[in-house]
Amino acid sequence: MPLIIDLEEGRLLMAVKKGYRNWTSRFGEEFGMETQLSQISFKTLSYLAQSSNDGTFYIYDLIMNLRELGSGFEFNELGPDEKIAVIDRHLLVLDRVRFECMKRLGWLETYPGEESTLVELITRFDKLAPALQAKFPLLSKDYPGYEQYCAMNTFDKEAFVRKLIPKALKEIEAYSTTL
């Protein structure tokens, strides 16, 4: 019996394959429609988390291919509205990448969006982003300063976690440079 694929789903599958082709060749891992950050190696996440020009390119490339805007190499050729849309999605994905690294370091218990696939975060951005950005990661009970964190209001808790990002980037830097 032949397999029937919805036209939109088929288009998305092709965009996913195209979007991840550079990831697969660069990182030597398999990525697909259902890839969640929790399934990606710490080495790859560390590289992406550093937000170097190369790391940014890989995220831009995925976003642009999924949105049918071309390759990440063509970012500078986009119009202003398209650039903003790519940057907004990049920042959402970059936050999740960094939060996943912090979770693996044992600093976070959970973070908003960890159950979503990368494809969902990008293709359903308009629907998912407002809810994800309204929530904040939950600090691990084992992290030093947890009691201080618990006594904070919601805004201060988010700021506390965000202030840990530079420390996390230093911690994971060794992993990203060995790729």
PyMOL commands that place a pseudoatom at each C-alpha (Angstrom):
pseudoatom trace, name=CA, resn=MET, resi=1, chain=A, elem=C, hetatm=0, pos=[0.000, 0.000, 0.000]
pseudoatom trace, name=CA, resn=PRO, resi=2, chain=A, elem=C, hetatm=0, pos=[1.499, 3.364, -0.992]
pseudoatom trace, name=CA, resn=LEU, resi=3, chain=A, elem=C, hetatm=0, pos=[2.323, 5.895, 1.682]
pseudoatom trace, name=CA, resn=ILE, resi=4, chain=A, elem=C, hetatm=0, pos=[0.319, 9.091, 1.316]
pseudoatom trace, name=CA, resn=ILE, resi=5, chain=A, elem=C, hetatm=0, pos=[1.927, 12.213, 2.699]
pseudoatom trace, name=CA, resn=ASP, resi=6, chain=A, elem=C, hetatm=0, pos=[0.079, 15.472, 3.182]
pseudoatom trace, name=CA, resn=LEU, resi=7, chain=A, elem=C, hetatm=0, pos=[1.513, 18.161, 0.900]
pseudoatom trace, name=CA, resn=GLU, resi=8, chain=A, elem=C, hetatm=0, pos=[2.313, 20.531, 3.808]
pseudoatom trace, name=CA, resn=GLU, resi=9, chain=A, elem=C, hetatm=0, pos=[3.870, 17.709, 5.803]
pseudoatom trace, name=CA, resn=GLY, resi=10, chain=A, elem=C, hetatm=0, pos=[5.931, 16.679, 2.782]
pseudoatom trace, name=CA, resn=ARG, resi=11, chain=A, elem=C, hetatm=0, pos=[7.135, 20.240, 2.292]
pseudoatom trace, name=CA, resn=LEU, resi=12, chain=A, elem=C, hetatm=0, pos=[8.070, 20.451, 5.976]
pseudoatom trace, name=CA, resn=LEU, resi=13, chain=A, elem=C, hetatm=0, pos=[9.920, 17.112, 5.853]
pseudoatom trace, name=CA, resn=MET, resi=14, chain=A, elem=C, hetatm=0, pos=[11.979, 18.381, 2.913]
pseudoatom trace, name=CA, resn=ALA, resi=15, chain=A, elem=C, hetatm=0, pos=[12.701, 21.667, 4.720]
pseudoatom trace, name=CA, resn=VAL, resi=16, chain=A, elem=C, hetatm=0, pos=[13.746, 19.760, 7.865]
pseudoatom trace, name=CA, resn=LYS, resi=17, chain=A, elem=C, hetatm=0, pos=[16.119, 17.552, 5.883]
pseudoatom trace, name=CA, resn=LYS, resi=18, chain=A, elem=C, hetatm=0, pos=[17.587, 20.592, 4.143]
pseudoatom trace, name=CA, resn=GLY, resi=19, chain=A, elem=C, hetatm=0, pos=[17.743, 22.590, 7.396]
pseudoatom trace, name=CA, resn=TYR, resi=20, chain=A, elem=C, hetatm=0, pos=[19.678, 19.914, 9.239]
pseudoatom trace, name=CA, resn=ARG, resi=21, chain=A, elem=C, hetatm=0, pos=[22.082, 18.942, 6.434]
pseudoatom trace, name=CA, resn=ASN, resi=22, chain=A, elem=C, hetatm=0, pos=[24.813, 21.314, 7.665]
pseudoatom trace, name=CA, resn=TRP, resi=23, chain=A, elem=C, hetatm=0, pos=[24.211, 20.210, 11.252]
pseudoatom trace, name=CA, resn=THR, resi=24, chain=A, elem=C, hetatm=0, pos=[24.678, 16.562, 10.306]
pseudoatom trace, name=CA, resn=SER, resi=25, chain=A, elem=C, hetatm=0, pos=[27.902, 17.187, 8.387]
pseudoatom trace, name=CA, resn=ARG, resi=26, chain=A, elem=C, hetatm=0, pos=[29.330, 19.523, 11.071]
pseudoatom trace, name=CA, resn=PHE, resi=27, chain=A, elem=C, hetatm=0, pos=[28.316, 17.688, 14.223]
pseudoatom trace, name=CA, resn=GLY, resi=28, chain=A, elem=C, hetatm=0, pos=[28.218, 14.077, 13.003]
pseudoatom trace, name=CA, resn=GLU, resi=29, chain=A, elem=C, hetatm=0, pos=[24.826, 13.434, 14.570]
pseudoatom trace, name=CA, resn=GLU, resi=30, chain=A, elem=C, hetatm=0, pos=[21.428, 12.587, 13.170]
pseudoatom trace, name=CA, resn=PHE, resi=31, chain=A, elem=C, hetatm=0, pos=[18.743, 15.263, 13.422]
pseudoatom trace, name=CA, resn=GLY, resi=32, chain=A, elem=C, hetatm=0, pos=[15.156, 15.203, 12.267]
pseudoatom trace, name=CA, resn=MET, resi=33, chain=A, elem=C, hetatm=0, pos=[11.593, 16.374, 12.677]
pseudoatom trace, name=CA, resn=GLU, resi=34, chain=A, elem=C, hetatm=0, pos=[11.330, 14.999, 16.227]
pseudoatom trace, name=CA, resn=THR, resi=35, chain=A, elem=C, hetatm=0, pos=[14.735, 16.125, 17.519]
pseudoatom trace, name=CA, resn=GLN, resi=36, chain=A, elem=C, hetatm=0, pos=[14.558, 17.658, 20.978]
pseudoatom trace, name=CA, resn=LEU, resi=37, chain=A, elem=C, hetatm=0, pos=[17.440, 19.436, 22.665]
pseudoatom trace, name=CA, resn=SER, resi=38, chain=A, elem=C, hetatm=0, pos=[17.625, 16.625, 25.214]
pseudoatom trace, name=CA, resn=GLN, resi=39, chain=A, elem=C, hetatm=0, pos=[18.604, 14.271, 22.360]
pseudoatom trace, name=CA, resn=ILE, resi=40, chain=A, elem=C, hetatm=0, pos=[21.528, 16.354, 21.118]
pseudoatom trace, name=CA, resn=SER, resi=41, chain=A, elem=C, hetatm=0, pos=[25.042, 15.713, 22.426]
pseudoatom trace, name=CA, resn=PHE, resi=42, chain=A, elem=C, hetatm=0, pos=[26.433, 18.056, 25.042]
pseudoatom trace, name=CA, resn=LYS, resi=43, chain=A, elem=C, hetatm=0, pos=[29.336, 18.766, 22.704]
pseudoatom trace, name=CA, resn=THR, resi=44, chain=A, elem=C, hetatm=0, pos=[26.994, 20.062, 19.985]
pseudoatom trace, name=CA, resn=LEU, resi=45, chain=A, elem=C, hetatm=0, pos=[24.858, 22.025, 22.451]
pseudoatom trace, name=CA, resn=SER, resi=46, chain=A, elem=C, hetatm=0, pos=[27.985, 23.604, 23.919]
pseudoatom trace, name=CA, resn=TYR, resi=47, chain=A, elem=C, hetatm=0, pos=[29.090, 24.715, 20.475]
pseudoatom trace, name=CA, resn=LEU, resi=48, chain=A, elem=C, hetatm=0, pos=[25.672, 26.234, 19.685]
pseudoatom trace, name=CA, resn=ALA, resi=49, chain=A, elem=C, hetatm=0, pos=[25.381, 27.839, 23.134]
pseudoatom trace, name=CA, resn=GLN, resi=50, chain=A, elem=C, hetatm=0, pos=[28.542, 29.905, 22.653]
pseudoatom trace, name=CA, resn=SER, resi=51, chain=A, elem=C, hetatm=0, pos=[26.726, 31.910, 19.959]
pseudoatom trace, name=CA, resn=SER, resi=52, chain=A, elem=C, hetatm=0, pos=[29.862, 32.406, 17.932]
pseudoatom trace, name=CA, resn=ASN, resi=53, chain=A, elem=C, hetatm=0, pos=[29.438, 33.321, 14.286]
pseudoatom trace, name=CA, resn=ASP, resi=54, chain=A, elem=C, hetatm=0, pos=[29.526, 29.633, 13.382]
pseudoatom trace, name=CA, resn=GLY, resi=55, chain=A, elem=C, hetatm=0, pos=[27.046, 28.619, 16.076]
pseudoatom trace, name=CA, resn=THR, resi=56, chain=A, elem=C, hetatm=0, pos=[24.718, 31.413, 15.049]
pseudoatom trace, name=CA, resn=PHE, resi=57, chain=A, elem=C, hetatm=0, pos=[24.994, 30.326, 11.417]
pseudoatom trace, name=CA, resn=TYR, resi=58, chain=A, elem=C, hetatm=0, pos=[23.785, 26.786, 12.187]
pseudoatom trace, name=CA, resn=ILE, resi=59, chain=A, elem=C, hetatm=0, pos=[20.721, 28.054, 14.027]
pseudoatom trace, name=CA, resn=TYR, resi=60, chain=A, elem=C, hetatm=0, pos=[20.004, 30.688, 11.352]
pseudoatom trace, name=CA, resn=ASP, resi=61, chain=A, elem=C, hetatm=0, pos=[20.420, 28.042, 8.661]
pseudoatom trace, name=CA, resn=LEU, resi=62, chain=A, elem=C, hetatm=0, pos=[17.881, 25.759, 10.321]
pseudoatom trace, name=CA, resn=ILE, resi=63, chain=A, elem=C, hetatm=0, pos=[15.407, 28.598, 10.862]
pseudoatom trace, name=CA, resn=MET, resi=64, chain=A, elem=C, hetatm=0, pos=[15.753, 29.976, 7.351]
pseudoatom trace, name=CA, resn=ASN, resi=65, chain=A, elem=C, hetatm=0, pos=[15.371, 26.568, 5.717]
pseudoatom trace, name=CA, resn=LEU, resi=66, chain=A, elem=C, hetatm=0, pos=[12.296, 25.754, 7.807]
pseudoatom trace, name=CA, resn=ARG, resi=67, chain=A, elem=C, hetatm=0, pos=[10.781, 29.103, 6.842]
pseudoatom trace, name=CA, resn=GLU, resi=68, chain=A, elem=C, hetatm=0, pos=[11.793, 28.626, 3.187]
pseudoatom trace, name=CA, resn=LEU, resi=69, chain=A, elem=C, hetatm=0, pos=[13.989, 31.740, 3.238]
pseudoatom trace, name=CA, resn=GLY, resi=70, chain=A, elem=C, hetatm=0, pos=[17.087, 30.042, 1.836]
pseudoatom trace, name=CA, resn=SER, resi=71, chain=A, elem=C, hetatm=0, pos=[20.314, 29.139, 3.574]
pseudoatom trace, name=CA, resn=GLY, resi=72, chain=A, elem=C, hetatm=0, pos=[21.824, 30.780, 6.635]
pseudoatom trace, name=CA, resn=PHE, resi=73, chain=A, elem=C, hetatm=0, pos=[24.477, 32.162, 4.272]
pseudoatom trace, name=CA, resn=GLU, resi=74, chain=A, elem=C, hetatm=0, pos=[21.757, 34.385, 2.811]
pseudoatom trace, name=CA, resn=PHE, resi=75, chain=A, elem=C, hetatm=0, pos=[20.757, 36.031, 6.101]
pseudoatom trace, name=CA, resn=ASN, resi=76, chain=A, elem=C, hetatm=0, pos=[22.185, 39.428, 5.137]
pseudoatom trace, name=CA, resn=GLU, resi=77, chain=A, elem=C, hetatm=0, pos=[20.102, 39.419, 1.961]
pseudoatom trace, name=CA, resn=LEU, resi=78, chain=A, elem=C, hetatm=0, pos=[16.813, 39.188, 3.873]
pseudoatom trace, name=CA, resn=GLY, resi=79, chain=A, elem=C, hetatm=0, pos=[14.485, 42.141, 4.239]
pseudoatom trace, name=CA, resn=PRO, resi=80, chain=A, elem=C, hetatm=0, pos=[14.186, 43.819, 7.656]
pseudoatom trace, name=CA, resn=ASP, resi=81, chain=A, elem=C, hetatm=0, pos=[10.983, 42.010, 8.691]
pseudoatom trace, name=CA, resn=GLU, resi=82, chain=A, elem=C, hetatm=0, pos=[12.383, 38.620, 7.705]
pseudoatom trace, name=CA, resn=LYS, resi=83, chain=A, elem=C, hetatm=0, pos=[15.642, 39.346, 9.565]
pseudoatom trace, name=CA, resn=ILE, resi=84, chain=A, elem=C, hetatm=0, pos=[13.722, 40.234, 12.714]
pseudoatom trace, name=CA, resn=ALA, resi=85, chain=A, elem=C, hetatm=0, pos=[11.665, 37.034, 12.431]
pseudoatom trace, name=CA, resn=VAL, resi=86, chain=A, elem=C, hetatm=0, pos=[14.849, 34.954, 12.097]
pseudoatom trace, name=CA, resn=ILE, resi=87, chain=A, elem=C, hetatm=0, pos=[16.559, 36.758, 14.992]
pseudoatom trace, name=CA, resn=ASP, resi=88, chain=A, elem=C, hetatm=0, pos=[13.498, 36.337, 17.258]
pseudoatom trace, name=CA, resn=ARG, resi=89, chain=A, elem=C, hetatm=0, pos=[13.458, 32.597, 16.599]
pseudoatom trace, name=CA, resn=HIS, resi=90, chain=A, elem=C, hetatm=0, pos=[17.215, 32.411, 17.024]
pseudoatom trace, name=CA, resn=LEU, resi=91, chain=A, elem=C, hetatm=0, pos=[17.015, 34.030, 20.456]
pseudoatom trace, name=CA, resn=LEU, resi=92, chain=A, elem=C, hetatm=0, pos=[14.264, 31.633, 21.547]
pseudoatom trace, name=CA, resn=VAL, resi=93, chain=A, elem=C, hetatm=0, pos=[16.254, 28.599, 20.377]
pseudoatom trace, name=CA, resn=LEU, resi=94, chain=A, elem=C, hetatm=0, pos=[19.513, 29.957, 21.832]
pseudoatom trace, name=CA, resn=ASP, resi=95, chain=A, elem=C, hetatm=0, pos=[17.877, 30.398, 25.245]
pseudoatom trace, name=CA, resn=ARG, resi=96, chain=A, elem=C, hetatm=0, pos=[16.584, 26.810, 25.141]
pseudoatom trace, name=CA, resn=VAL, resi=97, chain=A, elem=C, hetatm=0, pos=[20.037, 25.531, 24.088]
pseudoatom trace, name=CA, resn=ARG, resi=98, chain=A, elem=C, hetatm=0, pos=[21.658, 27.348, 27.001]
pseudoatom trace, name=CA, resn=PHE, resi=99, chain=A, elem=C, hetatm=0, pos=[18.987, 26.188, 29.437]
pseudoatom trace, name=CA, resn=GLU, resi=100, chain=A, elem=C, hetatm=0, pos=[19.504, 22.583, 28.289]
pseudoatom trace, name=CA, resn=CYS, resi=101, chain=A, elem=C, hetatm=0, pos=[23.245, 22.965, 28.931]
pseudoatom trace, name=CA, resn=MET, resi=102, chain=A, elem=C, hetatm=0, pos=[22.520, 24.358, 32.391]
pseudoatom trace, name=CA, resn=LYS, resi=103, chain=A, elem=C, hetatm=0, pos=[20.168, 21.451, 33.067]
pseudoatom trace, name=CA, resn=ARG, resi=104, chain=A, elem=C, hetatm=0, pos=[22.873, 18.967, 32.108]
pseudoatom trace, name=CA, resn=LEU, resi=105, chain=A, elem=C, hetatm=0, pos=[25.308, 20.763, 34.390]
pseudoatom trace, name=CA, resn=GLY, resi=106, chain=A, elem=C, hetatm=0, pos=[22.782, 20.103, 37.179]
pseudoatom trace, name=CA, resn=TRP, resi=107, chain=A, elem=C, hetatm=0, pos=[21.925, 23.785, 37.610]
pseudoatom trace, name=CA, resn=LEU, resi=108, chain=A, elem=C, hetatm=0, pos=[18.304, 23.604, 36.408]
pseudoatom trace, name=CA, resn=GLU, resi=109, chain=A, elem=C, hetatm=0, pos=[15.497, 21.152, 37.115]
pseudoatom trace, name=CA, resn=THR, resi=110, chain=A, elem=C, hetatm=0, pos=[13.357, 22.135, 34.134]
pseudoatom trace, name=CA, resn=TYR, resi=111, chain=A, elem=C, hetatm=0, pos=[12.951, 24.940, 31.641]
pseudoatom trace, name=CA, resn=PRO, resi=112, chain=A, elem=C, hetatm=0, pos=[10.043, 26.095, 29.481]
pseudoatom trace, name=CA, resn=GLY, resi=113, chain=A, elem=C, hetatm=0, pos=[9.957, 24.436, 26.077]
pseudoatom trace, name=CA, resn=GLU, resi=114, chain=A, elem=C, hetatm=0, pos=[12.143, 21.440, 26.871]
pseudoatom trace, name=CA, resn=GLU, resi=115, chain=A, elem=C, hetatm=0, pos=[9.399, 19.081, 25.690]
pseudoatom trace, name=CA, resn=SER, resi=116, chain=A, elem=C, hetatm=0, pos=[9.209, 20.793, 22.278]
pseudoatom trace, name=CA, resn=THR, resi=117, chain=A, elem=C, hetatm=0, pos=[11.191, 19.786, 19.224]
pseudoatom trace, name=CA, resn=LEU, resi=118, chain=A, elem=C, hetatm=0, pos=[13.470, 22.308, 17.554]
pseudoatom trace, name=CA, resn=VAL, resi=119, chain=A, elem=C, hetatm=0, pos=[11.208, 22.191, 14.506]
pseudoatom trace, name=CA, resn=GLU, resi=120, chain=A, elem=C, hetatm=0, pos=[8.171, 23.055, 16.666]
pseudoatom trace, name=CA, resn=LEU, resi=121, chain=A, elem=C, hetatm=0, pos=[9.976, 25.920, 18.386]
pseudoatom trace, name=CA, resn=ILE, resi=122, chain=A, elem=C, hetatm=0, pos=[10.716, 27.440, 14.988]
pseudoatom trace, name=CA, resn=THR, resi=123, chain=A, elem=C, hetatm=0, pos=[7.618, 26.609, 12.941]
pseudoatom trace, name=CA, resn=ARG, resi=124, chain=A, elem=C, hetatm=0, pos=[5.142, 27.277, 15.751]
pseudoatom trace, name=CA, resn=PHE, resi=125, chain=A, elem=C, hetatm=0, pos=[7.046, 30.259, 17.155]
pseudoatom trace, name=CA, resn=ASP, resi=126, chain=A, elem=C, hetatm=0, pos=[4.096, 32.687, 17.036]
pseudoatom trace, name=CA, resn=LYS, resi=127, chain=A, elem=C, hetatm=0, pos=[1.976, 30.314, 19.095]
pseudoatom trace, name=CA, resn=LEU, resi=128, chain=A, elem=C, hetatm=0, pos=[4.631, 28.897, 21.459]
pseudoatom trace, name=CA, resn=ALA, resi=129, chain=A, elem=C, hetatm=0, pos=[6.968, 31.837, 22.131]
pseudoatom trace, name=CA, resn=PRO, resi=130, chain=A, elem=C, hetatm=0, pos=[4.655, 34.060, 24.207]
pseudoatom trace, name=CA, resn=ALA, resi=131, chain=A, elem=C, hetatm=0, pos=[3.864, 31.267, 26.666]
pseudoatom trace, name=CA, resn=LEU, resi=132, chain=A, elem=C, hetatm=0, pos=[7.486, 30.061, 26.823]
pseudoatom trace, name=CA, resn=GLN, resi=133, chain=A, elem=C, hetatm=0, pos=[8.852, 33.555, 27.346]
pseudoatom trace, name=CA, resn=ALA, resi=134, chain=A, elem=C, hetatm=0, pos=[6.336, 34.209, 30.128]
pseudoatom trace, name=CA, resn=LYS, resi=135, chain=A, elem=C, hetatm=0, pos=[7.766, 31.292, 32.140]
pseudoatom trace, name=CA, resn=PHE, resi=136, chain=A, elem=C, hetatm=0, pos=[11.233, 30.876, 33.587]
pseudoatom trace, name=CA, resn=PRO, resi=137, chain=A, elem=C, hetatm=0, pos=[13.545, 27.926, 34.265]
pseudoatom trace, name=CA, resn=LEU, resi=138, chain=A, elem=C, hetatm=0, pos=[13.388, 26.212, 37.638]
pseudoatom trace, name=CA, resn=LEU, resi=139, chain=A, elem=C, hetatm=0, pos=[16.702, 26.256, 39.484]
pseudoatom trace, name=CA, resn=SER, resi=140, chain=A, elem=C, hetatm=0, pos=[17.950, 22.927, 40.822]
pseudoatom trace, name=CA, resn=LYS, resi=141, chain=A, elem=C, hetatm=0, pos=[17.629, 22.420, 44.567]
pseudoatom trace, name=CA, resn=ASP, resi=142, chain=A, elem=C, hetatm=0, pos=[21.287, 21.361, 44.560]
pseudoatom trace, name=CA, resn=TYR, resi=143, chain=A, elem=C, hetatm=0, pos=[22.515, 24.632, 43.088]
pseudoatom trace, name=CA, resn=PRO, resi=144, chain=A, elem=C, hetatm=0, pos=[24.285, 26.929, 45.583]
pseudoatom trace, name=CA, resn=GLY, resi=145, chain=A, elem=C, hetatm=0, pos=[22.036, 29.887, 46.293]
pseudoatom trace, name=CA, resn=TYR, resi=146, chain=A, elem=C, hetatm=0, pos=[18.821, 27.886, 45.886]
pseudoatom trace, name=CA, resn=GLU, resi=147, chain=A, elem=C, hetatm=0, pos=[17.411, 29.198, 49.185]
pseudoatom trace, name=CA, resn=GLN, resi=148, chain=A, elem=C, hetatm=0, pos=[18.125, 32.766, 48.121]
pseudoatom trace, name=CA, resn=TYR, resi=149, chain=A, elem=C, hetatm=0, pos=[16.437, 32.013, 44.776]
pseudoatom trace, name=CA, resn=CYS, resi=150, chain=A, elem=C, hetatm=0, pos=[13.313, 30.652, 46.496]
pseudoatom trace, name=CA, resn=ALA, resi=151, chain=A, elem=C, hetatm=0, pos=[12.888, 33.881, 48.448]
pseudoatom trace, name=CA, resn=MET, resi=152, chain=A, elem=C, hetatm=0, pos=[12.868, 35.985, 45.246]
pseudoatom trace, name=CA, resn=ASN, resi=153, chain=A, elem=C, hetatm=0, pos=[9.899, 37.268, 43.306]
pseudoatom trace, name=CA, resn=THR, resi=154, chain=A, elem=C, hetatm=0, pos=[9.250, 35.948, 39.788]
pseudoatom trace, name=CA, resn=PHE, resi=155, chain=A, elem=C, hetatm=0, pos=[11.200, 38.671, 37.962]
pseudoatom trace, name=CA, resn=ASP, resi=156, chain=A, elem=C, hetatm=0, pos=[14.192, 38.315, 40.236]
pseudoatom trace, name=CA, resn=LYS, resi=157, chain=A, elem=C, hetatm=0, pos=[14.161, 34.519, 39.785]
pseudoatom trace, name=CA, resn=GLU, resi=158, chain=A, elem=C, hetatm=0, pos=[14.373, 34.920, 36.028]
pseudoatom trace, name=CA, resn=ALA, resi=159, chain=A, elem=C, hetatm=0, pos=[17.168, 37.480, 36.389]
pseudoatom trace, name=CA, resn=PHE, resi=160, chain=A, elem=C, hetatm=0, pos=[19.017, 35.141, 38.781]
pseudoatom trace, name=CA, resn=VAL, resi=161, chain=A, elem=C, hetatm=0, pos=[18.940, 32.307, 36.231]
pseudoatom trace, name=CA, resn=ARG, resi=162, chain=A, elem=C, hetatm=0, pos=[19.892, 34.591, 33.330]
pseudoatom trace, name=CA, resn=LYS, resi=163, chain=A, elem=C, hetatm=0, pos=[22.874, 35.890, 35.301]
pseudoatom trace, name=CA, resn=LEU, resi=164, chain=A, elem=C, hetatm=0, pos=[24.110, 32.292, 35.447]
pseudoatom trace, name=CA, resn=ILE, resi=165, chain=A, elem=C, hetatm=0, pos=[24.395, 32.101, 31.644]
pseudoatom trace, name=CA, resn=PRO, resi=166, chain=A, elem=C, hetatm=0, pos=[27.897, 33.674, 31.404]
pseudoatom trace, name=CA, resn=LYS, resi=167, chain=A, elem=C, hetatm=0, pos=[29.120, 31.301, 34.129]
pseudoatom trace, name=CA, resn=ALA, resi=168, chain=A, elem=C, hetatm=0, pos=[27.567, 28.352, 32.285]
pseudoatom trace, name=CA, resn=LEU, resi=169, chain=A, elem=C, hetatm=0, pos=[29.189, 29.456, 29.019]
pseudoatom trace, name=CA, resn=LYS, resi=170, chain=A, elem=C, hetatm=0, pos=[32.601, 29.467, 30.709]
pseudoatom trace, name=CA, resn=GLU, resi=171, chain=A, elem=C, hetatm=0, pos=[31.882, 26.044, 32.178]
pseudoatom trace, name=CA, resn=ILE, resi=172, chain=A, elem=C, hetatm=0, pos=[30.938, 24.510, 28.828]
pseudoatom trace, name=CA, resn=GLU, resi=173, chain=A, elem=C, hetatm=0, pos=[33.533, 26.330, 26.711]
pseudoatom trace, name=CA, resn=ALA, resi=174, chain=A, elem=C, hetatm=0, pos=[35.908, 23.363, 26.850]
pseudoatom trace, name=CA, resn=TYR, resi=175, chain=A, elem=C, hetatm=0, pos=[33.278, 21.139, 25.272]
pseudoatom trace, name=CA, resn=SER, resi=176, chain=A, elem=C, hetatm=0, pos=[32.568, 23.515, 22.389]
pseudoatom trace, name=CA, resn=THR, resi=177, chain=A, elem=C, hetatm=0, pos=[36.206, 23.943, 21.380]
pseudoatom trace, name=CA, resn=THR, resi=178, chain=A, elem=C, hetatm=0, pos=[36.817, 20.230, 20.980]
pseudoatom trace, name=CA, resn=LEU, resi=179, chain=A, elem=C, hetatm=0, pos=[34.423, 19.915, 18.021]
for i in range(1, 179): cmd.bond("trace and resi %d" % i, "trace and resi %d" % (i + 1))
show_as sticks, trace
zoom trace
